[in-house]
Amino acid sequence: MLTDAQIATLCDIGQSIAFSDDRHGELFELIADGYVERDGDLFKLTAKGEAVVVDRGAGLNEA
C-alpha cells in the first residue's frame, strides 16, 4: 500500500515537478516497486505508476 507521500511523489513526477532531496528515499522505493523508472537524469512513471495516479483521481496534464 502506497503512502500519501509516495502518491504525491508520483504526481510530482508525472507533472515533471522537481522535488527536494529529502524525498529521494521514497523515490528509490518507488523505483524498486516498479512505479517509477530512470530516463537518463530524469525520472518518469511506469504504466503501473500512471495507473495509481489515475486511480486516485489525480489526472496528469490537467490545466
mmCIF file as Biopython writes it, N, C-alpha, C and O atoms, coordinates in Angstrom:
data_model
#
loop_
_atom_site.group_PDB
_atom_site.id
_atom_site.type_symbol
_atom_site.label_atom_id
_atom_site.label_alt_id
_atom_site.label_comp_id
_atom_site.label_asym_id
_atom_site.label_entity_id
_atom_site.label_seq_id
_atom_site.pdbx_PDB_ins_code
_atom_site.Cartn_x
_atom_site.Cartn_y
_atom_site.Cartn_z
_atom_site.occupancy
_atom_site.B_iso_or_equiv
_atom_site.auth_seq_id
_atom_site.auth_asym_id
_atom_site.pdbx_PDB_model_num
ATOM 1   N N  . MET A ? 1  ? 0.845  -1.182 0.000   1.0 0.0 1  A 1 
ATOM 2   C CA . MET A ? 1  ? 0.000  0.000  0.000   1.0 0.0 1  A 1 
ATOM 3   C C  . MET A ? 1  ? 0.889  1.242  0.000   1.0 0.0 1  A 1 
ATOM 4   O O  . MET A ? 1  ? 1.803  1.368  0.815   1.0 0.0 1  A 1 
ATOM 5   N N  . LEU A ? 2  ? 0.611  2.136  -0.906  1.0 0.0 2  A 1 
ATOM 6   C CA . LEU A ? 2  ? 1.389  3.367  -1.005  1.0 0.0 2  A 1 
ATOM 7   C C  . LEU A ? 2  ? 0.920  4.392  0.020   1.0 0.0 2  A 1 
ATOM 8   O O  . LEU A ? 2  ? -0.265 4.475  0.343   1.0 0.0 2  A 1 
ATOM 9   N N  . THR A ? 3  ? 1.866  5.164  0.520   1.0 0.0 3  A 1 
ATOM 10  C CA . THR A ? 3  ? 1.536  6.234  1.452   1.0 0.0 3  A 1 
ATOM 11  C C  . THR A ? 3  ? 1.095  7.470  0.660   1.0 0.0 3  A 1 
ATOM 12  O O  . THR A ? 3  ? 1.313  7.556  -0.549  1.0 0.0 3  A 1 
ATOM 13  N N  . ASP A ? 4  ? 0.485  8.405  1.347   1.0 0.0 4  A 1 
ATOM 14  C CA . ASP A ? 4  ? 0.094  9.663  0.700   1.0 0.0 4  A 1 
ATOM 15  C C  . ASP A ? 4  ? 1.315  10.385 0.152   1.0 0.0 4  A 1 
ATOM 16  O O  . ASP A ? 4  ? 1.244  10.997 -0.914  1.0 0.0 4  A 1 
ATOM 17  N N  . ALA A ? 5  ? 2.428  10.323 0.863   1.0 0.0 5  A 1 
ATOM 18  C CA . ALA A ? 5  ? 3.661  10.981 0.416   1.0 0.0 5  A 1 
ATOM 19  C C  . ALA A ? 5  ? 4.177  10.335 -0.867  1.0 0.0 5  A 1 
ATOM 20  O O  . ALA A ? 5  ? 4.647  11.037 -1.763  1.0 0.0 5  A 1 
ATOM 21  N N  . GLN A ? 6  ? 4.097  9.015  -0.968  1.0 0.0 6  A 1 
ATOM 22  C CA . GLN A ? 6  ? 4.540  8.338  -2.182  1.0 0.0 6  A 1 
ATOM 23  C C  . GLN A ? 6  ? 3.636  8.694  -3.363  1.0 0.0 6  A 1 
ATOM 24  O O  . GLN A ? 6  ? 4.120  8.889  -4.478  1.0 0.0 6  A 1 
ATOM 25  N N  . ILE A ? 7  ? 2.352  8.775  -3.127  1.0 0.0 7  A 1 
ATOM 26  C CA . ILE A ? 7  ? 1.412  9.153  -4.185  1.0 0.0 7  A 1 
ATOM 27  C C  . ILE A ? 7  ? 1.688  10.587 -4.631  1.0 0.0 7  A 1 
ATOM 28  O O  . ILE A ? 7  ? 1.644  10.886 -5.824  1.0 0.0 7  A 1 
ATOM 29  N N  . ALA A ? 8  ? 1.970  11.467 -3.685  1.0 0.0 8  A 1 
ATOM 30  C CA . ALA A ? 8  ? 2.312  12.850 -4.024  1.0 0.0 8  A 1 
ATOM 31  C C  . ALA A ? 8  ? 3.579  12.893 -4.877  1.0 0.0 8  A 1 
ATOM 32  O O  . ALA A ? 8  ? 3.673  13.686 -5.813  1.0 0.0 8  A 1 
ATOM 33  N N  . THR A ? 9  ? 4.553  12.042 -4.554  1.0 0.0 9  A 1 
ATOM 34  C CA . THR A ? 9  ? 5.780  11.974 -5.347  1.0 0.0 9  A 1 
ATOM 35  C C  . THR A ? 9  ? 5.470  11.496 -6.755  1.0 0.0 9  A 1 
ATOM 36  O O  . THR A ? 9  ? 6.013  12.037 -7.718  1.0 0.0 9  A 1 
ATOM 37  N N  . LEU A ? 10 ? 4.608  10.494 -6.899  1.0 0.0 10 A 1 
ATOM 38  C CA . LEU A ? 10 ? 4.207  10.016 -8.223  1.0 0.0 10 A 1 
ATOM 39  C C  . LEU A ? 10 ? 3.552  11.135 -9.028  1.0 0.0 10 A 1 
ATOM 40  O O  . LEU A ? 10 ? 3.843  11.306 -10.212 1.0 0.0 10 A 1 
ATOM 41  N N  . CYS A ? 11 ? 2.671  11.891 -8.386  1.0 0.0 11 A 1 
ATOM 42  C CA . CYS A ? 11 ? 2.006  13.005 -9.069  1.0 0.0 11 A 1 
ATOM 43  C C  . CYS A ? 11 ? 3.014  14.053 -9.508  1.0 0.0 11 A 1 
ATOM 44  O O  . CYS A ? 11 ? 2.920  14.578 -10.617 1.0 0.0 11 A 1 
ATOM 45  N N  . ASP A ? 12 ? 3.979  14.362 -8.649  1.0 0.0 12 A 1 
ATOM 46  C CA . ASP A ? 12 ? 5.003  15.346 -8.996  1.0 0.0 12 A 1 
ATOM 47  C C  . ASP A ? 12 ? 5.840  14.881 -10.182 1.0 0.0 12 A 1 
ATOM 48  O O  . ASP A ? 12 ? 6.147  15.671 -11.075 1.0 0.0 12 A 1 
ATOM 49  N N  . ILE A ? 13 ? 6.206  13.615 -10.194 1.0 0.0 13 A 1 
ATOM 50  C CA . ILE A ? 13 ? 6.990  13.080 -11.308 1.0 0.0 13 A 1 
ATOM 51  C C  . ILE A ? 13 ? 6.158  13.123 -12.582 1.0 0.0 13 A 1 
ATOM 52  O O  . ILE A ? 13 ? 6.665  13.504 -13.637 1.0 0.0 13 A 1 
ATOM 53  N N  . GLY A ? 14 ? 4.900  12.742 -12.500 1.0 0.0 14 A 1 
ATOM 54  C CA . GLY A ? 14 ? 4.033  12.747 -13.658 1.0 0.0 14 A 1 
ATOM 55  C C  . GLY A ? 14 ? 3.831  14.128 -14.247 1.0 0.0 14 A 1 
ATOM 56  O O  . GLY A ? 14 ? 3.584  14.272 -15.444 1.0 0.0 14 A 1 
ATOM 57  N N  . GLN A ? 15 ? 3.937  15.144 -13.403 1.0 0.0 15 A 1 
ATOM 58  C CA . GLN A ? 15 ? 3.755  16.520 -13.862 1.0 0.0 15 A 1 
ATOM 59  C C  . GLN A ? 15 ? 5.090  17.228 -14.055 1.0 0.0 15 A 1 
ATOM 60  O O  . GLN A ? 15 ? 5.136  18.440 -14.261 1.0 0.0 15 A 1 
ATOM 61  N N  . SER A ? 16 ? 6.173  16.462 -13.987 1.0 0.0 16 A 1 
ATOM 62  C CA . SER A ? 16 ? 7.535  16.987 -14.168 1.0 0.0 16 A 1 
ATOM 63  C C  . SER A ? 16 ? 7.863  18.100 -13.191 1.0 0.0 16 A 1 
ATOM 64  O O  . SER A ? 16 ? 8.511  19.085 -13.547 1.0 0.0 16 A 1 
ATOM 65  N N  . ILE A ? 17 ? 7.412  17.937 -11.967 1.0 0.0 17 A 1 
ATOM 66  C CA . ILE A ? 17 ? 7.704  18.903 -10.911 1.0 0.0 17 A 1 
ATOM 67  C C  . ILE A ? 17 ? 8.934  18.423 -10.141 1.0 0.0 17 A 1 
ATOM 68  O O  . ILE A ? 17 ? 9.006  17.262 -9.741  1.0 0.0 17 A 1 
ATOM 69  N N  . ALA A ? 18 ? 9.881  19.304 -9.940  1.0 0.0 18 A 1 
ATOM 70  C CA . ALA A ? 18 ? 11.076 18.957 -9.172  1.0 0.0 18 A 1 
ATOM 71  C C  . ALA A ? 18 ? 10.700 18.787 -7.710  1.0 0.0 18 A 1 
ATOM 72  O O  . ALA A ? 18 ? 9.761  19.416 -7.223  1.0 0.0 18 A 1 
ATOM 73  N N  . PHE A ? 19 ? 11.436 17.938 -7.017  1.0 0.0 19 A 1 
ATOM 74  C CA . PHE A ? 19 ? 11.171 17.743 -5.604  1.0 0.0 19 A 1 
ATOM 75  C C  . PHE A ? 19 ? 12.471 17.738 -4.832  1.0 0.0 19 A 1 
ATOM 76  O O  . PHE A ? 19 ? 13.546 17.566 -5.406  1.0 0.0 19 A 1 
ATOM 77  N N  . SER A ? 20 ? 12.371 17.927 -3.537  1.0 0.0 20 A 1 
ATOM 78  C CA . SER A ? 20 ? 13.553 18.107 -2.699  1.0 0.0 20 A 1 
ATOM 79  C C  . SER A ? 20 ? 14.290 16.782 -2.468  1.0 0.0 20 A 1 
ATOM 80  O O  . SER A ? 20 ? 13.737 15.698 -2.652  1.0 0.0 20 A 1 
ATOM 81  N N  . ASP A ? 21 ? 15.540 16.909 -2.065  1.0 0.0 21 A 1 
ATOM 82  C CA . ASP A ? 21 ? 16.392 15.747 -1.832  1.0 0.0 21 A 1 
ATOM 83  C C  . ASP A ? 21 ? 15.872 14.843 -0.721  1.0 0.0 21 A 1 
ATOM 84  O O  . ASP A ? 21 ? 16.181 13.651 -0.714  1.0 0.0 21 A 1 
ATOM 85  N N  . ASP A ? 22 ? 15.100 15.366 0.206   1.0 0.0 22 A 1 
ATOM 86  C CA . ASP A ? 22 ? 14.619 14.538 1.312   1.0 0.0 22 A 1 
ATOM 87  C C  . ASP A ? 22 ? 13.588 13.509 0.844   1.0 0.0 22 A 1 
ATOM 88  O O  . ASP A ? 22 ? 13.226 12.616 1.611   1.0 0.0 22 A 1 
ATOM 89  N N  . ARG A ? 23 ? 13.117 13.612 -0.378  1.0 0.0 23 A 1 
ATOM 90  C CA . ARG A ? 23 ? 12.150 12.654 -0.907  1.0 0.0 23 A 1 
ATOM 91  C C  . ARG A ? 23 ? 12.803 11.560 -1.749  1.0 0.0 23 A 1 
ATOM 92  O O  . ARG A ? 23 ? 12.111 10.712 -2.312  1.0 0.0 23 A 1 
ATOM 93  N N  . HIS A ? 24 ? 14.122 11.577 -1.835  1.0 0.0 24 A 1 
ATOM 94  C CA . HIS A ? 24 ? 14.804 10.588 -2.667  1.0 0.0 24 A 1 
ATOM 95  C C  . HIS A ? 24 ? 14.679 9.177  -2.104  1.0 0.0 24 A 1 
ATOM 96  O O  . HIS A ? 24 ? 14.694 8.217  -2.874  1.0 0.0 24 A 1 
ATOM 97  N N  . GLY A ? 25 ? 14.555 9.020  -0.797  1.0 0.0 25 A 1 
ATOM 98  C CA . GLY A ? 25 ? 14.345 7.691  -0.216  1.0 0.0 25 A 1 
ATOM 99  C C  . GLY A ? 25 ? 13.058 7.076  -0.731  1.0 0.0 25 A 1 
ATOM 100 O O  . GLY A ? 25 ? 13.026 5.904  -1.104  1.0 0.0 25 A 1 
ATOM 101 N N  . GLU A ? 26 ? 11.995 7.871  -0.750  1.0 0.0 26 A 1 
ATOM 102 C CA . GLU A ? 26 ? 10.716 7.421  -1.305  1.0 0.0 26 A 1 
ATOM 103 C C  . GLU A ? 26 ? 10.867 7.071  -2.777  1.0 0.0 26 A 1 
ATOM 104 O O  . GLU A ? 26 ? 10.333 6.069  -3.253  1.0 0.0 26 A 1 
ATOM 105 N N  . LEU A ? 27 ? 11.595 7.906  -3.477  1.0 0.0 27 A 1 
ATOM 106 C CA . LEU A ? 27 ? 11.774 7.715  -4.915  1.0 0.0 27 A 1 
ATOM 107 C C  . LEU A ? 27 ? 12.413 6.363  -5.209  1.0 0.0 27 A 1 
ATOM 108 O O  . LEU A ? 27 ? 11.957 5.643  -6.097  1.0 0.0 27 A 1 
ATOM 109 N N  . PHE A ? 28 ? 13.450 6.018  -4.480  1.0 0.0 28 A 1 
ATOM 110 C CA . PHE A ? 28 ? 14.130 4.752  -4.737  1.0 0.0 28 A 1 
ATOM 111 C C  . PHE A ? 28 ? 13.248 3.563  -4.377  1.0 0.0 28 A 1 
ATOM 112 O O  . PHE A ? 28 ? 13.350 2.512  -5.010  1.0 0.0 28 A 1 
ATOM 113 N N  . GLU A ? 29 ? 12.388 3.705  -3.378  1.0 0.0 29 A 1 
ATOM 114 C CA . GLU A ? 29 ? 11.412 2.651  -3.069  1.0 0.0 29 A 1 
ATOM 115 C C  . GLU A ? 29 ? 10.419 2.496  -4.219  1.0 0.0 29 A 1 
ATOM 116 O O  . GLU A ? 29 ? 10.057 1.379  -4.590  1.0 0.0 29 A 1 
ATOM 117 N N  . LEU A ? 30 ? 9.981  3.621  -4.778  1.0 0.0 30 A 1 
ATOM 118 C CA . LEU A ? 30 ? 9.034  3.580  -5.893  1.0 0.0 30 A 1 
ATOM 119 C C  . LEU A ? 30 ? 9.673  2.946  -7.135  1.0 0.0 30 A 1 
ATOM 120 O O  . LEU A ? 30 ? 9.000  2.250  -7.894  1.0 0.0 30 A 1 
ATOM 121 N N  . ILE A ? 31 ? 10.950 3.185  -7.333  1.0 0.0 31 A 1 
ATOM 122 C CA . ILE A ? 31 ? 11.665 2.552  -8.444  1.0 0.0 31 A 1 
ATOM 123 C C  . ILE A ? 31 ? 11.736 1.041  -8.203  1.0 0.0 31 A 1 
ATOM 124 O O  . ILE A ? 31 ? 11.454 0.249  -9.102  1.0 0.0 31 A 1 
ATOM 125 N N  . ALA A ? 32 ? 12.109 0.658  -7.004  1.0 0.0 32 A 1 
ATOM 126 C CA . ALA A ? 32 ? 12.239 -0.767 -6.675  1.0 0.0 32 A 1 
ATOM 127 C C  . ALA A ? 32 ? 10.906 -1.499 -6.814  1.0 0.0 32 A 1 
ATOM 128 O O  . ALA A ? 32 ? 10.878 -2.676 -7.174  1.0 0.0 32 A 1 
ATOM 129 N N  . ASP A ? 33 ? 9.811  -0.811 -6.532  1.0 0.0 33 A 1 
ATOM 130 C CA . ASP A ? 33 ? 8.489  -1.425 -6.615  1.0 0.0 33 A 1 
ATOM 131 C C  . ASP A ? 33 ? 7.876  -1.332 -8.011  1.0 0.0 33 A 1 
ATOM 132 O O  . ASP A ? 33 ? 6.772  -1.829 -8.237  1.0 0.0 33 A 1 
ATOM 133 N N  . GLY A ? 34 ? 8.587  -0.696 -8.953  1.0 0.0 34 A 1 
ATOM 134 C CA . GLY A ? 34 ? 8.138  -0.663 -10.339 1.0 0.0 34 A 1 
ATOM 135 C C  . GLY A ? 34 ? 7.173  0.456  -10.695 1.0 0.0 34 A 1 
ATOM 136 O O  . GLY A ? 34 ? 6.508  0.378  -11.728 1.0 0.0 34 A 1 
ATOM 137 N N  . TYR A ? 35 ? 7.076  1.505  -9.866  1.0 0.0 35 A 1 
ATOM 138 C CA . TYR A ? 35 ? 6.188  2.630  -10.151 1.0 0.0 35 A 1 
ATOM 139 C C  . TYR A ? 35 ? 6.874  3.733  -10.947 1.0 0.0 35 A 1 
ATOM 140 O O  . TYR A ? 35 ? 6.216  4.503  -11.646 1.0 0.0 35 A 1 
ATOM 141 N N  . VAL A ? 36 ? 8.195  3.804  -10.839 1.0 0.0 36 A 1 
ATOM 142 C CA . VAL A ? 36 ? 8.980  4.864  -11.456 1.0 0.0 36 A 1 
ATOM 143 C C  . VAL A ? 36 ? 10.207 4.228  -12.093 1.0 0.0 36 A 1 
ATOM 144 O O  . VAL A ? 36 ? 10.707 3.206  -11.621 1.0 0.0 36 A 1 
ATOM 145 N N  . GLU A ? 37 ? 10.690 4.849  -13.181 1.0 0.0 37 A 1 
ATOM 146 C CA . GLU A ? 37 ? 11.937 4.402  -13.800 1.0 0.0 37 A 1 
ATOM 147 C C  . GLU A ? 37 ? 12.788 5.605  -14.155 1.0 0.0 37 A 1 
ATOM 148 O O  . GLU A ? 37 ? 12.286 6.716  -14.324 1.0 0.0 37 A 1 
ATOM 149 N N  . ARG A ? 38 ? 14.079 5.363  -14.264 1.0 0.0 38 A 1 
ATOM 150 C CA . ARG A ? 38 ? 15.002 6.430  -14.673 1.0 0.0 38 A 1 
ATOM 151 C C  . ARG A ? 38 ? 14.948 6.581  -16.176 1.0 0.0 38 A 1 
ATOM 152 O O  . ARG A ? 38 ? 14.839 5.607  -16.920 1.0 0.0 38 A 1 
ATOM 153 N N  . ASP A ? 39 ? 15.025 7.821  -16.597 1.0 0.0 39 A 1 
ATOM 154 C CA . ASP A ? 39 ? 15.108 8.149  -18.016 1.0 0.0 39 A 1 
ATOM 155 C C  . ASP A ? 39 ? 16.255 9.133  -18.155 1.0 0.0 39 A 1 
ATOM 156 O O  . ASP A ? 39 ? 16.043 10.345 -18.190 1.0 0.0 39 A 1 
ATOM 157 N N  . GLY A ? 40 ? 17.470 8.610  -18.234 1.0 0.0 40 A 1 
ATOM 158 C CA . GLY A ? 40 ? 18.654 9.465  -18.201 1.0 0.0 40 A 1 
ATOM 159 C C  . GLY A ? 40 ? 18.821 10.049 -16.813 1.0 0.0 40 A 1 
ATOM 160 O O  . GLY A ? 40 ? 18.918 9.315  -15.829 1.0 0.0 40 A 1 
ATOM 161 N N  . ASP A ? 41 ? 18.854 11.371 -16.735 1.0 0.0 41 A 1 
ATOM 162 C CA . ASP A ? 41 ? 18.967 12.044 -15.439 1.0 0.0 41 A 1 
ATOM 163 C C  . ASP A ? 41 ? 17.614 12.314 -14.816 1.0 0.0 41 A 1 
ATOM 164 O O  . ASP A ? 41 ? 17.534 12.808 -13.691 1.0 0.0 41 A 1 
ATOM 165 N N  . LEU A ? 42 ? 16.555 11.998 -15.531 1.0 0.0 42 A 1 
ATOM 166 C CA . LEU A ? 42 ? 15.196 12.271 -15.070 1.0 0.0 42 A 1 
ATOM 167 C C  . LEU A ? 42 ? 14.517 10.989 -14.618 1.0 0.0 42 A 1 
ATOM 168 O O  . LEU A ? 42 ? 15.038 9.887  -14.790 1.0 0.0 42 A 1 
ATOM 169 N N  . PHE A ? 43 ? 13.354 11.165 -14.042 1.0 0.0 43 A 1 
ATOM 170 C CA . PHE A ? 43 ? 12.535 10.035 -13.626 1.0 0.0 43 A 1 
ATOM 171 C C  . PHE A ? 43 ? 11.195 10.138 -14.320 1.0 0.0 43 A 1 
ATOM 172 O O  . PHE A ? 43 ? 10.698 11.238 -14.561 1.0 0.0 43 A 1 
ATOM 173 N N  . LYS A ? 44 ? 10.602 8.989  -14.646 1.0 0.0 44 A 1 
ATOM 174 C CA . LYS A ? 44 ? 9.278  9.004  -15.255 1.0 0.0 44 A 1 
ATOM 175 C C  . LYS A ? 44 ? 8.454  7.859  -14.690 1.0 0.0 44 A 1 
ATOM 176 O O  . LYS A ? 44 ? 8.988  6.865  -14.198 1.0 0.0 44 A 1 
ATOM 177 N N  . LEU A ? 45 ? 7.147  8.023  -14.773 1.0 0.0 45 A 1 
ATOM 178 C CA . LEU A ? 45 ? 6.241  6.998  -14.285 1.0 0.0 45 A 1 
ATOM 179 C C  . LEU A ? 45 ? 6.217  5.821  -15.237 1.0 0.0 45 A 1 
ATOM 180 O O  . LEU A ? 45 ? 6.298  5.985  -16.454 1.0 0.0 45 A 1 
ATOM 181 N N  . THR A ? 46 ? 6.104  4.636  -14.669 1.0 0.0 46 A 1 
ATOM 182 C CA . THR A ? 46 ? 5.839  3.454  -15.473 1.0 0.0 46 A 1 
ATOM 183 C C  . THR A ? 46 ? 4.328  3.365  -15.657 1.0 0.0 46 A 1 
ATOM 184 O O  . THR A ? 46 ? 3.585  4.173  -15.101 1.0 0.0 46 A 1 
ATOM 185 N N  . ALA A ? 47 ? 3.881  2.405  -16.421 1.0 0.0 47 A 1 
ATOM 186 C CA . ALA A ? 47 ? 2.438  2.200  -16.579 1.0 0.0 47 A 1 
ATOM 187 C C  . ALA A ? 47 ? 1.791  1.930  -15.221 1.0 0.0 47 A 1 
ATOM 188 O O  . ALA A ? 47 ? 0.673  2.374  -14.962 1.0 0.0 47 A 1 
ATOM 189 N N  . LYS A ? 48 ? 2.491  1.212  -14.369 1.0 0.0 48 A 1 
ATOM 190 C CA . LYS A ? 48 ? 1.990  0.913  -13.012 1.0 0.0 48 A 1 
ATOM 191 C C  . LYS A ? 48 ? 1.848  2.200  -12.201 1.0 0.0 48 A 1 
ATOM 192 O O  . LYS A ? 48 ? 0.860  2.375  -11.487 1.0 0.0 48 A 1 
ATOM 193 N N  . GLY A ? 49 ? 2.816  3.094  -12.304 1.0 0.0 49 A 1 
ATOM 194 C CA . GLY A ? 49 ? 2.768  4.370  -11.591 1.0 0.0 49 A 1 
ATOM 195 C C  . GLY A ? 49 ? 1.663  5.262  -12.111 1.0 0.0 49 A 1 
ATOM 196 O O  . GLY A ? 49 ? 0.961  5.906  -11.331 1.0 0.0 49 A 1 
ATOM 197 N N  . GLU A ? 50 ? 1.500  5.306  -13.437 1.0 0.0 50 A 1 
ATOM 198 C CA . GLU A ? 50 ? 0.431  6.106  -14.032 1.0 0.0 50 A 1 
ATOM 199 C C  . GLU A ? 50 ? -0.935 5.601  -13.601 1.0 0.0 50 A 1 
ATOM 200 O O  . GLU A ? 50 ? -1.842 6.392  -13.345 1.0 0.0 50 A 1 
ATOM 201 N N  . ALA A ? 51 ? -1.084 4.287  -13.520 1.0 0.0 51 A 1 
ATOM 202 C CA . ALA A ? 51 ? -2.366 3.710  -13.106 1.0 0.0 51 A 1 
ATOM 203 C C  . ALA A ? 51 ? -2.735 4.141  -11.693 1.0 0.0 51 A 1 
ATOM 204 O O  . ALA A ? 51 ? -3.903 4.410  -11.412 1.0 0.0 51 A 1 
ATOM 205 N N  . VAL A ? 52 ? -1.758 4.209  -10.807 1.0 0.0 52 A 1 
ATOM 206 C CA . VAL A ? 52 ? -2.024 4.644  -9.431  1.0 0.0 52 A 1 
ATOM 207 C C  . VAL A ? 52 ? -2.508 6.083  -9.418  1.0 0.0 52 A 1 
ATOM 208 O O  . VAL A ? 52 ? -3.478 6.414  -8.736  1.0 0.0 52 A 1 
ATOM 209 N N  . VAL A ? 53 ? -1.834 6.935  -10.171 1.0 0.0 53 A 1 
ATOM 210 C CA . VAL A ? 53 ? -2.194 8.350  -10.206 1.0 0.0 53 A 1 
ATOM 211 C C  . VAL A ? 53 ? -3.607 8.523  -10.769 1.0 0.0 53 A 1 
ATOM 212 O O  . VAL A ? 53 ? -4.407 9.285  -10.225 1.0 0.0 53 A 1 
ATOM 213 N N  . VAL A ? 54 ? -3.904 7.823  -11.844 1.0 0.0 54 A 1 
ATOM 214 C CA . VAL A ? 54 ? -5.232 7.920  -12.455 1.0 0.0 54 A 1 
ATOM 215 C C  . VAL A ? 54 ? -6.299 7.364  -11.513 1.0 0.0 54 A 1 
ATOM 216 O O  . VAL A ? 54 ? -7.372 7.952  -11.378 1.0 0.0 54 A 1 
ATOM 217 N N  . ASP A ? 55 ? -6.014 6.242  -10.866 1.0 0.0 55 A 1 
ATOM 218 C CA . ASP A ? 55 ? -6.970 5.644  -9.932  1.0 0.0 55 A 1 
ATOM 219 C C  . ASP A ? 55 ? -7.276 6.553  -8.760  1.0 0.0 55 A 1 
ATOM 220 O O  . ASP A ? 55 ? -8.378 6.517  -8.213  1.0 0.0 55 A 1 
ATOM 221 N N  . ARG A ? 56 ? -6.312 7.362  -8.373  1.0 0.0 56 A 1 
ATOM 222 C CA . ARG A ? 56 ? -6.504 8.284  -7.251  1.0 0.0 56 A 1 
ATOM 223 C C  . ARG A ? 56 ? -7.206 9.577  -7.678  1.0 0.0 56 A 1 
ATOM 224 O O  . ARG A ? 56 ? -7.446 10.463 -6.858  1.0 0.0 56 A 1 
ATOM 225 N N  . GLY A ? 57 ? -7.529 9.674  -8.966  1.0 0.0 57 A 1 
ATOM 226 C CA . GLY A ? 57 ? -8.247 10.853 -9.445  1.0 0.0 57 A 1 
ATOM 227 C C  . GLY A ? 57 ? -7.370 12.076 -9.631  1.0 0.0 57 A 1 
ATOM 228 O O  . GLY A ? 57 ? -7.870 13.194 -9.754  1.0 0.0 57 A 1 
ATOM 229 N N  . ALA A ? 58 ? -6.085 11.868 -9.652  1.0 0.0 58 A 1 
ATOM 230 C CA . ALA A ? 58 ? -5.149 12.983 -9.831  1.0 0.0 58 A 1 
ATOM 231 C C  . ALA A ? 58 ? -4.630 12.916 -11.253 1.0 0.0 58 A 1 
ATOM 232 O O  . ALA A ? 58 ? -3.470 12.573 -11.482 1.0 0.0 58 A 1 
ATOM 233 N N  . GLY A ? 59 ? -5.487 13.244 -12.208 1.0 0.0 59 A 1 
ATOM 234 C CA . GLY A ? 59 ? -5.123 13.149 -13.610 1.0 0.0 59 A 1 
ATOM 235 C C  . GLY A ? 59 ? -3.921 14.009 -13.947 1.0 0.0 59 A 1 
ATOM 236 O O  . GLY A ? 59 ? -3.759 15.109 -13.418 1.0 0.0 59 A 1 
ATOM 237 N N  . LEU A ? 60 ? -3.083 13.498 -14.831 1.0 0.0 60 A 1 
ATOM 238 C CA . LEU A ? 60 ? -1.902 14.240 -15.243 1.0 0.0 60 A 1 
ATOM 239 C C  . LEU A ? 60 ? -2.246 15.194 -16.368 1.0 0.0 60 A 1 
ATOM 240 O O  . LEU A ? 60 ? -3.209 14.993 -17.108 1.0 0.0 60 A 1 
ATOM 241 N N  . ASN A ? 61 ? -1.445 16.228 -16.478 1.0 0.0 61 A 1 
ATOM 242 C CA . ASN A ? 61 ? -1.561 17.210 -17.548 1.0 0.0 61 A 1 
ATOM 243 C C  . ASN A ? 61 ? -2.895 17.957 -17.519 1.0 0.0 61 A 1 
ATOM 244 O O  . ASN A ? 61 ? -3.380 18.395 -18.563 1.0 0.0 61 A 1 
ATOM 245 N N  . GLU A ? 62 ? -3.477 18.103 -16.363 1.0 0.0 62 A 1 
ATOM 246 C CA . GLU A ? 62 ? -4.703 18.899 -16.262 1.0 0.0 62 A 1 
ATOM 247 C C  . GLU A ? 62 ? -4.313 20.352 -16.114 1.0 0.0 62 A 1 
ATOM 248 O O  . GLU A ? 62 ? -3.389 20.687 -15.373 1.0 0.0 62 A 1 
ATOM 249 N N  . ALA A ? 63 ? -5.016 21.207 -16.819 1.0 0.0 63 A 1 
ATOM 250 C CA . ALA A ? 63 ? -4.696 22.626 -16.732 1.0 0.0 63 A 1 
ATOM 251 C C  . ALA A ? 63 ? -5.885 23.396 -16.215 1.0 0.0 63 A 1 
ATOM 252 O O  . ALA A ? 63 ? -5.814 24.616 -16.070 1.0 0.0 63 A 1 
#
